[in-house]
Amino acid sequence: MSVPSAVPVVAIDGPSGAGKGTISRALAGRLNWHLLDSGALYRLVAYAGHSQGLAEDDKGGHARVAQQLDSRFGASADGGELILLSGIDVTQGIRSETAGMGASRVAAWPEVRAALLARQRGFARPPGLVADGRDMGTIVFPAAPLKIFLVATPEERALRRYNQLKGKDSAVTLAALSREIAARDRQDATRPVAPLVAAADAVVVDSTGLSVADVVGRVWRAGSERGLWREE
């Protein structure tokens, strides 16, 4: 496999439940590249703000939280996701639907976005970066040589989220998740700052009914066509 001398970035954007995290982790692992889960950063800001007792509409307070965020991403003993906030494991806490809605709220504030922009761009280190989010290809890495916009039907996205949560939260229902996903879609798509839209040069991939391997294969072929790596 060969890559250009400059740090290449694959930007993977799309709505909640489209599979961005799963596909990004699989692709980064296959390439042995760095991974940026930008949504986790916004979830951490919302989670930390709540933990500090900030009002939900305290934009300045959340911006300060974003500037001072003491976070670390790694792998657990079993190879799963591990997210630390000030040295404390908050992996499960920030993956709740409440934290997700909080992330969508604070992500609409220019003060928070500005505070996290340099931190996100700092993830771009050799040999390369796979960046997962909602504005990776439009705002954070507009020069990325490969931009993917990952979509799936609302029904499929709700069902995926339900299957993820039903073993962890017995109170979760498919109907409630469908409503929450629809509300988050509206909030993300209509926010005045960095709304959720596909970059003009993005490759749109519909993951509905496809396996992880199928979607990764489509992204891999797109990268090969752009010379980011050689087809295996």
VENWODA-V270134 format. One record per backbone hydrogen bond with DSSP energy under -0.5 kcal/mol. NH is the residue of the N-H (numbers start at 1). CO is the residue of the C=O. Records with the same first field share a line. If there is no record, write none. Layout:
NH=CO ; CO
This chain:
8=6 ; 127
10=129
11=9 ; 146
12=10 ; 131
13=11 ; 148
14=133
15=150
18=15
23=19
24=20
25=21
26=22
27=23
28=24
29=25
30=26
31=27
32=28
33=28
34=128
36=130
37=35
38=36 ; 132
39=132
40=37
41=37
42=38
43=39
44=40
45=41
46=42
47=43
48=44
49=45
50=46
51=47
52=48
53=50
54=49
58=55
59=57
62=58
63=59
64=60
65=61
66=62
67=63
68=64
69=65 ; 66
71=69
72=84
74=82
76=80
79=76
82=74
84=72
85=88
86=70
88=85
90=83 ; 88
91=83
94=90
95=92
96=93
100=96
101=97
102=98
103=99
104=100
105=101
106=102
107=103
108=105
109=106
110=108
112=109
113=109
114=110
115=111
116=112
117=113
118=114
120=116
121=117
122=118
123=120
124=121
125=123
128=125
129=8
130=34
131=10 ; 129
132=36 ; 130
133=12
139=135
140=135
141=136
142=139
144=141
146=9
148=11
149=203
150=13 ; 148
151=205
157=153
158=154
159=155
160=156
161=157
162=158
163=159
164=160
165=161
166=162
168=165
169=165
172=169
177=173
178=174
179=175
180=176
181=177
182=178
183=179
184=180
185=181
186=182
187=183
188=184
189=185
190=186
191=187
194=192
196=188
197=134 ; 195
202=199
203=147
204=202
205=149 ; 203
207=151 ; 205
210=207
215=211
216=212
217=213
218=214
219=215
220=216
221=217
222=218
223=219
224=220
225=221
226=222
227=224
228=223
229=223
